[in-house]
Amino acid sequence: MKTRYPILLVHGAGIKNTFFTKAFGDIDRILRIQGHDVYESGCDGFGTVENNAEQIRAEIQDILVRTGADKVNIIAHSKGGLDSKYMIERLRMQDSVASLTTLCTPHGGSPIASGILRAPMWILRIIAFFLDLFFRILGDKHPDSFAVCGQLRRTDAATDTMGIEGVYCQSFSSTVKKHAKKNDFVMSIPLAFSRYFEKNADTDGLVPRESAMYGIYRGDCLDGSVSHTEIIDFMVSKSKKDKIYAFYSSLCEELVNMGF
């Protein structure tokens, strides 16, 4: 049984669908096999929150026209949750979104971004130039990695985590257990930095658990050790894939039961 409204998967920063990468791995294919109407956002990999919000709004409007649906369900990973939240609140899309589920989204910022911004400005500008050039080649329309890093920095300011009126908002985190095997080498360095900047914090390698809390906080996606990249089926061991697919299937089943 499929969800009442189409599902839009929104990726985070630094990843997008290209010839050699998929932002959500095989997750979209698995959900389609189960009968769900699933779409993937093509927003910029390193676009600012404001830029990507505009792109996501256009995608939703297109989906509604193509399907005849009144609303969509958004499942957003990492920065994609910030983009989607901004789109709903600031671009007045509350009436077009039934639910917003954020996965490992840094609502309170990421210590990794804060750590990066401590580097000399001239180094950051050079790295940002080449990073933006690379993502422009991959299809980004307005990449601005330096600005994105600033938007993701850790903040001590109070963050509104109550959700959006008229939209069902829920959030999940994930955690890399300290005793877990280091089979996700992509996250090994960020994990070390994250624990250096925020000692003893439960983290997925990039986002502390408490930073991921928004709306109705549902806890970790899985009980075991899952990193920031693994939850989107990127660099995942075969033994963990089925559990991750089952999480998304269960998430969609819940949306069905709630009438979304």
SEMAR-485046 format. One record per residue (C-alpha): x, y, z; residue in one letter. Coordinates in pm, 1 decimal, padded with zeros to 6 digits. Layout:
BEGIN
(voba (X; Y; Z); A)
...
//
This chain:
BEGIN
(voba (00000.0; 00000.0; 00000.0); M)
(voba (00153.7; 00331.1; -00104.7); K)
(voba (00149.5; 00665.7; 00070.5); T)
(voba (-00137.6; 00899.6; -00007.5); R)
(voba (00102.0; 01169.4; -00124.3); Y)
(voba (00416.2; 01133.3; -00341.2); P)
(voba (00748.3; 01108.7; -00159.1); I)
(voba (01032.5; 01349.3; -00235.0); L)
(voba (01381.2; 01245.1; -00121.2); L)
(voba (01601.9; 01549.6; -00059.4); V)
(voba (01978.2; 01497.5; -00033.3); H)
(voba (02227.2; 01685.8; 00179.1); G)
(voba (02544.0; 01878.9; 00099.9); A)
(voba (02830.2; 01731.5; -00098.7); G)
(voba (02631.9; 01457.1; -00272.3); I)
(voba (02385.3; 01440.0; -00558.3); K)
(voba (02280.7; 01206.9; -00837.6); N)
(voba (02554.2; 01190.7; -01101.5); T)
(voba (02686.8; 00934.4; -01346.5); F)
(voba (02882.2; 00765.5; -01066.7); F)
(voba (02693.6; 00847.5; -00745.0); T)
(voba (02336.0; 00820.4; -00619.2); K)
(voba (02230.8; 01045.8; -00336.8); A)
(voba (02011.8; 00776.1; -00177.8); F)
(voba (02167.5; 00462.0; -00319.2); G)
(voba (01902.0; 00200.0; -00393.4); D)
(voba (01653.5; 00336.8; -00142.8); I)
(voba (01431.0; 00497.9; -00406.4); D)
(voba (01424.6; 00175.5; -00609.7); R)
(voba (01330.8; -00032.6; -00304.4); I)
(voba (01044.5; 00201.3; -00216.0); L)
(voba (00914.3; 00201.7; -00574.1); R)
(voba (00913.1; -00177.7; -00577.3); I)
(voba (00693.0; -00158.0; -00268.1); Q)
(voba (00449.0; 00059.4; -00461.9); G)
(voba (00537.1; 00407.0; -00338.7); H)
(voba (00547.2; 00706.6; -00572.8); D)
(voba (00902.8; 00832.5; -00513.6); V)
(voba (01093.9; 01127.2; -00657.7); Y)
(voba (01450.0; 01245.3; -00593.8); E)
(voba (01547.2; 01609.2; -00565.1); S)
(voba (01802.7; 01737.7; -00811.9); G)
(voba (01891.1; 02046.1; -00608.8); C)
(voba (02249.7; 02170.0; -00599.7); D)
(voba (02502.1; 01963.9; -00407.1); G)
(voba (02662.6; 02277.5; -00265.5); F)
(voba (02390.4; 02536.5; -00305.0); G)
(voba (02299.3; 02761.7; -00014.4); T)
(voba (01987.6; 02692.2; 00190.5); V)
(voba (01805.9; 02976.7; 00013.2); E)
(voba (01914.5; 02859.6; -00332.7); N)
(voba (01817.1; 02498.4; -00276.1); N)
(voba (01485.9; 02593.8; -00118.1); A)
(voba (01387.8; 02767.3; -00441.0); E)
(voba (01487.3; 02461.4; -00642.7); Q)
(voba (01295.2; 02224.9; -00416.9); I)
(voba (00985.6; 02443.3; -00436.6); R)
(voba (00996.3; 02425.3; -00817.5); A)
(voba (01038.0; 02046.0; -00799.2); E)
(voba (00738.1; 02009.0; -00570.2); I)
(voba (00522.4; 02226.4; -00792.0); Q)
(voba (00621.3; 02008.9; -01088.2); D)
(voba (00543.2; 01687.5; -00896.2); I)
(voba (00199.2; 01817.0; -00799.2); L)
(voba (00118.8; 01902.2; -01160.0); V)
(voba (00245.0; 01567.8; -01289.1); R)
(voba (00066.4; 01355.4; -01029.0); T)
(voba (-00243.2; 01561.8; -00955.1); G)
(voba (-00164.1; 01532.0; -00583.6); A)
(voba (-00232.8; 01814.1; -00339.2); D)
(voba (00077.8; 01761.8; -00127.1); K)
(voba (00404.4; 01570.4; -00095.4); V)
(voba (00586.8; 01390.8; 00183.5); N)
(voba (00946.7; 01504.3; 00220.2); I)
(voba (01218.5; 01274.8; 00353.5); I)
(voba (01532.2; 01485.3; 00380.4); A)
(voba (01885.7; 01390.2; 00479.7); H)
(voba (02137.2; 01621.7; 00645.7); S)
(voba (02136.4; 01976.2; 00501.1); K)
(voba (01841.0; 01875.2; 00286.0); G)
(voba (01632.4; 01909.3; 00600.0); G)
(voba (01741.5; 02271.0; 00642.2); L)
(voba (01668.7; 02342.6; 00275.1); D)
(voba (01323.5; 02184.2; 00303.2); S)
(voba (01240.7; 02357.9; 00631.0); K)
(voba (01334.3; 02696.5; 00483.5); Y)
(voba (01131.8; 02620.0; 00171.1); M)
(voba (00819.9; 02535.6; 00370.4); I)
(voba (00842.9; 02823.8; 00617.7); E)
(voba (00993.7; 03108.5; 00419.7); R)
(voba (00854.6; 03030.7; 00073.6); L)
(voba (00505.7; 02962.3; 00210.5); R)
(voba (00473.1; 02601.0; 00098.7); M)
(voba (00291.5; 02471.3; 00407.8); Q)
(voba (-00017.6; 02385.4; 00205.7); D)
(voba (00186.8; 02172.2; -00035.8); S)
(voba (00371.5; 01957.0; 00220.9); V)
(voba (00195.7; 01693.2; 00429.8); A)
(voba (00498.5; 01576.8; 00627.6); S)
(voba (00865.9; 01657.1; 00673.9); L)
(voba (01097.6; 01385.0; 00801.7); T)
(voba (01456.3; 01491.8; 00863.0); T)
(voba (01737.2; 01239.7; 00897.2); L)
(voba (02060.1; 01347.9; 01066.7); C)
(voba (01988.9; 01712.1; 00984.5); T)
(voba (02208.5; 01966.3; 01167.9); P)
(voba (01926.5; 02186.0; 01295.2); H)
(voba (02169.2; 02312.4; 01558.5); G)
(voba (02470.2; 02306.5; 01328.6); G)
(voba (02768.3; 02075.6; 01288.3); S)
(voba (03098.6; 02092.8; 01479.0); P)
(voba (03276.6; 01986.8; 01159.5); I)
(voba (03166.3; 02304.5; 00980.3); A)
(voba (03275.7; 02514.2; 01277.3); S)
(voba (03612.8; 02339.3; 01280.0); G)
(voba (03667.1; 02394.1; 00908.6); I)
(voba (03597.9; 02765.2; 00943.9); L)
(voba (03888.2; 02794.1; 01187.3); R)
(voba (04131.9; 02742.2; 00898.7); A)
(voba (04299.4; 03046.9; 00735.5); P)
(voba (04058.0; 03232.1; 00508.5); M)
(voba (04283.6; 03219.1; 00202.3); W)
(voba (04299.7; 02839.4; 00222.5); I)
(voba (03923.0; 02812.8; 00257.5); L)
(voba (03866.9; 03038.7; -00042.4); R)
(voba (04098.6; 02833.3; -00262.8); I)
(voba (03936.5; 02504.9; -00160.1); I)
(voba (03589.9; 02655.0; -00209.6); A)
(voba (03681.3; 02777.8; -00558.6); F)
(voba (03782.3; 02433.6; -00681.7); F)
(voba (03497.7; 02260.8; -00497.7); L)
(voba (03244.7; 02493.8; -00657.2); D)
(voba (03404.6; 02439.9; -00997.7); L)
(voba (03382.4; 02062.8; -00956.7); F)
(voba (03016.1; 02071.8; -00854.7); F)
(voba (02933.5; 02310.6; -01135.1); R)
(voba (03071.2; 02047.1; -01371.8); I)
(voba (02845.4; 01792.8; -01197.3); L)
(voba (02544.9; 02010.9; -01268.4); G)
(voba (02513.1; 02259.9; -00982.3); D)
(voba (02364.6; 02588.8; -01100.5); K)
(voba (02479.0; 02807.2; -00812.7); H)
(voba (02739.1; 02627.6; -00596.6); P)
(voba (02873.7; 02824.4; -00299.5); D)
(voba (03050.1; 02582.3; -00067.2); S)
(voba (03201.3; 02855.2; 00150.3); F)
(voba (02860.6; 03005.3; 00227.0); A)
(voba (02716.2; 02658.2; 00286.4); V)
(voba (02986.6; 02582.8; 00542.9); C)
(voba (02893.8; 02903.2; 00724.3); G)
(voba (02527.6; 02803.8; 00727.0); Q)
(voba (02616.2; 02468.2; 00880.8); L)
(voba (02838.3; 02597.9; 01160.8); R)
(voba (02755.8; 02505.7; 01521.0); R)
(voba (02552.4; 02767.3; 01701.9); T)
(voba (02482.5; 02842.8; 02065.1); D)
(voba (02179.7; 03049.6; 01971.7); A)
(voba (01837.4; 02911.1; 02047.7); A)
(voba (01706.2; 02700.5; 01759.6); T)
(voba (01337.7; 02659.2; 01685.4); D)
(voba (01279.5; 02284.9; 01700.8); T)
(voba (00904.3; 02282.4; 01749.0); M)
(voba (00817.1; 02206.3; 01387.6); G)
(voba (00593.0; 02382.9; 01136.8); I)
(voba (00225.5; 02450.7; 01192.7); E)
(voba (00010.0; 02245.9; 00959.2); G)
(voba (00292.7; 02007.3; 00863.5); V)
(voba (00372.5; 01682.3; 01043.7); Y)
(voba (00739.7; 01718.1; 01137.4); C)
(voba (00954.0; 01437.7; 01276.2); Q)
(voba (01326.0; 01377.8; 01301.0); S)
(voba (01574.0; 01095.0; 01341.1); F)
(voba (01941.9; 01082.1; 01428.7); S)
(voba (02203.3; 00810.4; 01390.9); S)
(voba (02504.6; 00725.4; 01602.2); T)
(voba (02843.0; 00571.8; 01540.6); V)
(voba (02909.6; 00354.6; 01842.6); K)
(voba (03254.6; 00388.5; 01993.8); K)
(voba (03306.8; 00012.9; 01991.6); H)
(voba (03190.3; -00032.6; 01631.2); A)
(voba (03420.9; -00159.6; 01360.0); K)
(voba (03557.6; 00118.3; 01142.8); K)
(voba (03412.9; -00014.4; 00817.5); N)
(voba (03295.5; 00328.6; 00701.4); D)
(voba (03633.6; 00480.8; 00618.5); F)
(voba (03463.0; 00776.2; 00449.0); V)
(voba (03346.1; 00893.4; 00791.3); M)
(voba (03649.2; 00796.3; 00999.1); S)
(voba (03824.5; 01136.0; 00978.7); I)
(voba (03507.9; 01348.4; 01026.6); P)
(voba (03414.5; 01127.4; 01320.3); L)
(voba (03751.1; 01190.3; 01486.1); A)
(voba (03715.0; 01567.1; 01434.8); F)
(voba (03355.2; 01567.0; 01556.8); S)
(voba (03446.8; 01392.8; 01880.7); R)
(voba (03743.9; 01626.4; 01922.9); Y)
(voba (03526.0; 01939.2; 01900.1); F)
(voba (03239.7; 01797.3; 02106.4); E)
(voba (03382.8; 01542.7; 02346.0); K)
(voba (03150.9; 01267.1; 02467.5); N)
(voba (02873.6; 01374.8; 02229.5); A)
(voba (02673.6; 01104.8; 02055.2); D)
(voba (02729.3; 01169.7; 01685.7); T)
(voba (02693.3; 01011.9; 01343.5); D)
(voba (03032.3; 01151.8; 01247.8); G)
(voba (02906.2; 01491.2; 01134.6); L)
(voba (02594.0; 01578.1; 01332.3); V)
(voba (02555.0; 01542.2; 01711.4); P)
(voba (02235.4; 01370.8; 01821.2); R)
(voba (02093.2; 01673.5; 01997.3); E)
(voba (02149.2; 01886.8; 01688.0); S)
(voba (01934.2; 01647.0; 01482.8); A)
(voba (01627.7; 01690.9; 01704.4); M)
(voba (01336.5; 01866.8; 01538.0); Y)
(voba (00959.9; 01841.5; 01561.6); G)
(voba (00876.4; 01498.4; 01702.4); I)
(voba (01215.5; 01344.4; 01772.1); Y)
(voba (01203.0; 00968.5; 01712.1); R)
(voba (01552.9; 00871.5; 01825.4); G)
(voba (01815.1; 00691.1; 01619.1); D)
(voba (01711.1; 00541.1; 01285.1); C)
(voba (01858.3; 00206.1; 01389.2); L)
(voba (01968.6; 00062.4; 01721.7); D)
(voba (02313.9; -00030.0; 01595.0); G)
(voba (02602.8; 00182.6; 01476.1); S)
(voba (02509.3; 00386.2; 01166.5); V)
(voba (02709.5; 00676.8; 01028.6); S)
(voba (02596.1; 00992.8; 00851.2); H)
(voba (02666.4; 00841.2; 00508.5); T)
(voba (02545.1; 00490.1; 00578.4); E)
(voba (02187.7; 00598.9; 00646.4); I)
(voba (02157.6; 00704.6; 00280.8); I)
(voba (02297.4; 00373.2; 00154.2); D)
(voba (02642.5; 00514.5; 00076.8); F)
(voba (02947.5; 00298.3; 00151.9); M)
(voba (02740.6; 00050.7; 00351.9); V)
(voba (02834.2; -00306.2; 00438.8); S)
(voba (02607.8; -00574.4; 00292.3); K)
(voba (02503.5; -00687.7; 00639.2); S)
(voba (02365.1; -00341.5; 00716.5); K)
(voba (02189.9; -00262.3; 00387.8); K)
(voba (01875.1; -00464.0; 00456.8); D)
(voba (01830.9; -00294.1; 00794.9); K)
(voba (01858.2; 00048.4; 00634.6); I)
(voba (01608.8; -00041.8; 00362.0); Y)
(voba (01375.3; -00177.5; 00630.3); A)
(voba (01394.6; 00154.9; 00813.5); F)
(voba (01276.3; 00349.4; 00508.7); Y)
(voba (01005.3; 00092.4; 00438.9); S)
(voba (00881.9; 00119.2; 00796.4); S)
(voba (00892.0; 00498.4; 00776.0); L)
(voba (00673.0; 00497.0; 00465.4); C)
(voba (00436.8; 00243.5; 00623.7); E)
(voba (00390.2; 00478.2; 00916.5); E)
(voba (00307.6; 00763.9; 00677.9); L)
(voba (00047.7; 00540.8; 00513.8); V)
(voba (-00110.7; 00460.1; 00850.8); N)
(voba (-00125.1; 00831.3; 00938.3); M)
(voba (-00304.1; 00908.9; 00613.4); G)
(voba (-00006.3; 01079.3; 00452.5); F)
//
